[in-house]
Amino acid sequence: MIVTTDVSRAFLLRGLRWWAHGAPCDQAAVELLARSFAGRYLRPGVAWVRPCVRPGWYWLDADALADHAATLTGDEQRVLLLAAALVNGDPWTRRPATKAGRAAA
């Protein structure tokens, strides 16, 4: 479900901050998007801002954000890809579920 345009940017940003609270990478992604390019990538109607089950809360869909970033170039693409990576986490530092046939420590 995509957020409708009857939600204000301020309300949307507040809901994203509530969602990200306590998760430094998610907080960084929200603030990066809010402060870059006059906040135009955090507005009602964009595919990467999704409503949470909890009323008034929103979350970032990193896959949708990365998909949109692929349509851009330059600084905008880099900022959106960075925000998506922050939300998804760094795959290079994640420990795999299994390692050489045995459970990871």
N, CA, C and O of each residue as an XYZ file, in Angstrom:
420
protein
N       0.836     -1.171      0.000
C       0.000      0.000      0.000
C       0.888      1.244      0.000
O       1.838      1.326      0.779
N       0.593      2.185     -0.846
C       1.349      3.427     -0.943
C       0.633      4.494     -0.122
O      -0.596      4.531     -0.068
N       1.407      5.349      0.507
C       0.861      6.425      1.314
C       0.173      7.436      0.401
O       0.740      7.859     -0.606
N      -1.034      7.815      0.753
C      -1.762      8.780     -0.061
C      -1.248     10.184      0.184
O      -0.556     10.437      1.170
N      -1.584     11.090     -0.709
C      -1.080     12.454     -0.631
C      -1.814     13.312      0.389
O      -1.472     14.484      0.548
N      -2.805     12.775      1.084
C      -3.495     13.576      2.096
C      -2.729     13.607      3.423
O      -3.179     14.232      4.384
N      -1.580     12.937      3.477
C      -0.701     12.953      4.646
C       0.345     14.033      4.418
O       0.925     14.110      3.335
N       0.598     14.875      5.430
C       1.596     15.938      5.272
C       3.007     15.362      5.363
O       3.214     14.288      5.928
N       3.961     16.079      4.807
C       5.362     15.658      4.889
C       5.821     15.581      6.338
O       6.540     14.657      6.718
N       5.411     16.544      7.141
C       5.819     16.566      8.545
C       5.284     15.345      9.285
O       5.999     14.750     10.092
N       4.047     14.971      9.023
C       3.439     13.797      9.658
C       4.171     12.527      9.213
O       4.438     11.639     10.023
N       4.484     12.452      7.940
C       5.200     11.317      7.380
C       6.593     11.191      7.995
O       7.005     10.096      8.377
N       7.309     12.294      8.092
C       8.649     12.283      8.672
C       8.597     11.886     10.148
O       9.451     11.132     10.616
N       7.619     12.378     10.868
C       7.472     11.999     12.274
C       7.249     10.495     12.395
O       7.860      9.845     13.243
N       6.385      9.942     11.559
C       6.119      8.506     11.581
C       7.338      7.675     11.221
O       7.547      6.607     11.795
N       8.144      8.147     10.281
C       9.386      7.459      9.925
C      10.388      7.518     11.069
O      11.090      6.544     11.339
N      10.451      8.655     11.734
C      11.365      8.772     12.880
C      10.935      7.854     14.015
O      11.786      7.269     14.684
N       9.653      7.717     14.244
C       9.174      6.779     15.270
C       9.616      5.362     14.923
O      10.121      4.634     15.776
N       9.421      4.977     13.659
C       9.800      3.639     13.204
C      11.303      3.403     13.381
O      11.712      2.329     13.822
N      12.116      4.391     13.044
C      13.571      4.231     13.050
C      14.190      4.367     14.436
O      15.349      4.001     14.632
N      13.447      4.878     15.379
C      13.979      5.135     16.721
C      14.646      3.884     17.301
O      14.050      2.808     17.334
N      15.871      4.041     17.749
C      16.601      2.935     18.361
C      17.409      2.104     17.388
O      18.159      1.225     17.812
N      17.278      2.354     16.097
C      18.051      1.637     15.076
C      18.901      2.674     14.333
O      18.409      3.320     13.408
N      20.159      2.840     14.722
C      20.984      3.910     14.156
C      21.041      3.940     12.623
O      21.022      5.020     12.033
N      21.109      2.797     11.986
C      21.172      2.787     10.515
C      19.863      3.275      9.900
O      19.874      4.027      8.926
N      18.736      2.848     10.469
C      17.441      3.311      9.968
C      17.276      4.803     10.219
O      16.760      5.529      9.369
N      17.715      5.260     11.392
C      17.655      6.686     11.700
C      18.493      7.485     10.709
O      18.063      8.534     10.230
N      19.674      6.992     10.405
C      20.549      7.677      9.458
C      19.908      7.742      8.074
O      19.996      8.769      7.401
N      19.273      6.668      7.650
C      18.622      6.646      6.333
C      17.482      7.665      6.278
O      17.349      8.406      5.304
N      16.670      7.693      7.319
C      15.542      8.644      7.355
C      16.070     10.074      7.314
O      15.575     10.892      6.539
N      17.072     10.384      8.140
C      17.595     11.749      8.182
C      18.309     12.118      6.889
O      18.229     13.264      6.447
N      18.995     11.178      6.286
C      19.649     11.429      5.002
C      18.630     11.828      3.948
O      18.829     12.799      3.217
N      17.548     11.083      3.870
C      16.509     11.395      2.888
C      15.783     12.695      3.227
O      15.417     13.458      2.332
N      15.579     12.943      4.508
C      14.859     14.151      4.924
C      15.665     15.421      4.640
O      15.093     16.474      4.360
N      16.989     15.316      4.713
C      17.838     16.504      4.603
C      18.483     16.670      3.236
O      19.125     17.689      2.979
N      18.327     15.703      2.367
C      18.927     15.786      1.033
C      17.889     16.221      0.006
O      16.729     15.811      0.053
N      18.327     17.049     -0.909
C      17.494     17.459     -2.037
C      16.155     18.046     -1.585
O      15.105     17.747     -2.156
N      16.213     18.875     -0.560
C      15.031     19.560     -0.009
C      13.952     18.572      0.437
O      12.768     18.906      0.462
N      14.370     17.358      0.787
C      13.430     16.356      1.294
C      12.464     15.809      0.261
O      11.456     15.204      0.625
N      12.743     16.005     -1.009
C      11.779     15.584     -2.031
C      11.623     14.068     -2.155
O      10.672     13.590     -2.774
N      12.553     13.313     -1.567
C      12.422     11.856     -1.612
C      11.708     11.284     -0.404
O      11.576     10.066     -0.281
N      11.246     12.144      0.488
C      10.382     11.726      1.590
C       9.116     12.554      1.508
O       8.986     13.595      2.152
N       8.201     12.074      0.711
C       6.930     12.771      0.549
C       5.831     11.735      0.340
O       6.101     10.604     -0.063
N       4.618     12.119      0.613
C       3.508     11.186      0.379
C       3.463     10.770     -1.093
O       3.680     11.583     -1.992
N       3.182      9.513     -1.312
C       3.024      9.001     -2.666
C       4.232      8.290     -3.241
O       4.125      7.650     -4.287
N       5.397      8.388     -2.574
C       6.562      7.670     -3.095
C       6.453      6.197     -2.704
O       5.925      5.868     -1.642
N       6.946      5.332     -3.551
C       6.763      3.885     -3.370
C       7.562      3.308     -2.205
O       7.233      2.229     -1.714
N       8.600      3.999     -1.756
C       9.465      3.435     -0.718
C       9.047      3.834      0.699
O       9.645      3.352      1.660
N       8.063      4.678      0.855
C       7.543      5.018      2.180
C       6.227      4.262      2.349
O       5.254      4.512      1.638
N       6.219      3.347      3.293
C       5.065      2.465      3.485
C       4.464      2.662      4.877
O       5.193      2.883      5.844
N       3.153      2.584      4.978
C       2.538      2.689      6.307
C       2.758      1.418      7.117
O       2.722      0.310      6.582
N       2.986      1.592      8.401
C       3.111      0.463      9.318
C       1.714      0.052      9.776
O       0.731      0.753      9.539
N       1.655     -1.077     10.424
C       0.398     -1.518     11.030
C      -0.009     -0.527     12.120
O      -1.193     -0.242     12.297
N       0.962     -0.016     12.835
C       0.721      0.955     13.904
C       0.326      2.294     13.275
O       1.087      2.828     12.467
N      -0.824      2.846     13.615
C      -1.279      4.111     13.012
C      -0.288      5.252     13.232
O       0.226      5.450     14.332
N      -0.038      5.989     12.162
C       0.860      7.131     12.227
C       2.327      6.800     12.040
O       3.162      7.704     12.000
N       2.655      5.535     11.925
C       4.034      5.099     11.732
C       4.228      4.699     10.268
O       3.308      4.210      9.613
N       5.445      4.920      9.775
C       5.804      4.561      8.401
C       7.173      3.903      8.411
O       7.954      4.100      9.342
N       7.468      3.122      7.376
C       8.764      2.468      7.260
C       9.301      2.648      5.853
O       8.549      2.928      4.919
N      10.613      2.484      5.710
C      11.263      2.619      4.408
C      11.436      1.251      3.764
O      11.975      0.331      4.379
N      10.986      1.124      2.546
C      11.162     -0.087      1.756
C      12.452      0.096      0.948
O      12.465      0.778     -0.076
N      13.516     -0.516      1.421
C      14.830     -0.340      0.795
C      14.863     -0.867     -0.636
O      15.558     -0.304     -1.482
N      14.129     -1.930     -0.917
C      14.125     -2.468     -2.281
C      13.488     -1.476     -3.255
O      14.012     -1.254     -4.347
N      12.372     -0.887     -2.866
C      11.709      0.103     -3.723
C      12.585      1.346     -3.883
O      12.622      1.950     -4.955
N      13.281      1.722     -2.823
C      14.179      2.870     -2.879
C      15.339      2.597     -3.835
O      15.702      3.459     -4.636
N      15.913      1.413     -3.754
C      17.011      1.044     -4.663
C      16.523      0.954     -6.108
O      17.239      1.344     -7.031
N      15.311      0.442     -6.306
C      14.754      0.376     -7.663
C      14.613      1.774     -8.262
O      14.929      1.989     -9.432
N      14.141      2.713     -7.462
C      14.018      4.080     -7.969
C      15.387      4.701     -8.213
O      15.582      5.415     -9.197
N      16.324      4.434     -7.328
C      17.673      4.973     -7.486
C      18.286      4.531     -8.815
O      19.054      5.274     -9.427
N      17.949      3.331     -9.255
C      18.485      2.808    -10.517
C      18.031      3.635    -11.723
O      18.639      3.558    -12.790
N      16.970      4.422    -11.558
C      16.483      5.259    -12.659
C      17.142      6.630    -12.674
O      16.900      7.429    -13.578
N      17.977      6.904    -11.670
C      18.613      8.212    -11.528
C      20.102      8.122    -11.835
O      20.636      7.042    -12.082
N      20.756      9.272    -11.816
C      22.208      9.328    -11.992
C      22.782     10.310    -10.981
O      22.042     11.054    -10.338
N      24.078     10.309    -10.847
C      24.773     11.301    -10.050
C      24.503     11.231     -8.563
O      24.298     10.157     -7.998
N      24.507     12.407     -7.936
C      24.362     12.498     -6.494
C      23.041     11.921     -5.999
O      23.002     11.273     -4.953
N      21.977     12.145     -6.728
C      20.682     11.618     -6.296
C      20.721     10.097     -6.221
O      20.242      9.513     -5.249
N      21.281      9.456     -7.228
C      21.384      8.003     -7.211
C      22.236      7.527     -6.037
O      21.864      6.584     -5.339
N      23.368      8.173     -5.822
C      24.258      7.767     -4.730
C      23.595      7.919     -3.359
O      23.733      7.038     -2.511
N      22.890      9.006     -3.134
C      22.231      9.235     -1.846
C      21.129      8.208     -1.618
O      21.019      7.659     -0.522
N      20.319      7.941     -2.625
C      19.240      6.963     -2.462
C      19.793      5.556     -2.263
O      19.254      4.795     -1.459
N      20.846      5.200     -2.971
C      21.458      3.885     -2.772
C      22.085      3.762     -1.387
O      22.042      2.692     -0.779
N      22.661      4.842     -0.890
C      23.214      4.829      0.458
C      22.104      4.640      1.484
O      22.251      3.846      2.413
N      21.003      5.354      1.328
C      19.876      5.203      2.253
C      19.337      3.777      2.213
O      19.038      3.201      3.259
N      19.211      3.205      1.025
C      18.739      1.823      0.904
C      19.701      0.852      1.576
O      19.267     -0.089      2.241
N      20.995      1.071      1.411
C      21.987      0.199      2.044
C      21.936      0.318      3.566
O      22.115     -0.675      4.272
N      21.696      1.512      4.068
C      21.574      1.693      5.515
C      20.394      0.907      6.075
O      20.499      0.287      7.133
N      19.278      0.936      5.365
C      18.086      0.222      5.829
C      18.279     -1.285      5.715
O      17.883     -2.028      6.613
N      18.878     -1.741      4.629
C      19.076     -3.183      4.410
C      20.215     -3.762      5.221
O      20.250     -4.966      5.473
N      21.141     -2.924      5.629
C      22.337     -3.421      6.291
C      23.378     -3.763      5.252
O      23.071     -3.910      4.069
N      24.585     -3.886      5.695
C      25.701     -4.183      4.801
C      25.831     -5.695      4.646
O      26.164     -6.380      5.613
N      25.576     -6.232      3.450
C      25.647     -7.688      3.272
C      27.048     -8.251      3.482
O      27.187     -9.448      3.735
N      28.088     -7.428      3.386
C      29.455     -7.913      3.557
C      29.797     -8.163      5.017
O      30.697     -8.949      5.317
N      29.094     -7.507      5.924
C      29.405     -7.685      7.338
C      28.427     -8.625      8.033
O      28.627     -8.965      9.199
N      27.372     -9.049      7.340
C      26.430     -9.993      7.944
C      27.007    -11.384      7.945
O      27.616    -11.814      6.965
N      26.818    -12.088      9.039
C      27.295    -13.456      9.144
C      26.310    -14.383      8.426
O      25.105    -14.265      8.649
N      26.769    -15.283      7.591
C      25.864    -16.206      6.891
C      25.216    -17.177      7.869
O      25.765    -17.458      8.934
N      24.057    -17.682      7.505
C      23.334    -18.618      8.359
C      24.097    -19.920      8.522
O      24.080    -20.530      9.591
N      24.758    -20.338      7.469
C      25.582    -21.555      7.555
C      26.953    -21.255      6.989
O      27.114    -20.419      6.100
N      27.921    -21.947      7.517
C      29.288    -21.745      7.060
C      29.960    -23.104      6.929
O      30.179    -23.798      7.922
N      30.276    -23.469      5.727
C      30.943    -24.744      5.432
C      30.213    -25.932      6.052
O      30.827    -26.826      6.634
N      28.888    -25.917      5.912
C      28.120    -27.059      6.362
C      27.786    -27.126      7.849
O      27.176    -28.095      8.301
N      28.173    -26.121      8.603
C      27.830    -26.130     10.030
C      27.213    -24.785     10.392
O      27.354    -23.803      9.664
N      26.544    -24.762     11.507
C      25.873    -23.541     11.942
C      26.910    -22.472     12.276
O      27.962    -22.760     12.848
N      26.594    -21.256     11.913
C      27.490    -20.140     12.232
C      27.440    -19.856     13.723
O      26.410    -20.048     14.370
N      28.550    -19.403     14.258
C      28.634    -19.105     15.692
C      27.824    -17.897     16.058
O      27.786    -17.510     17.226
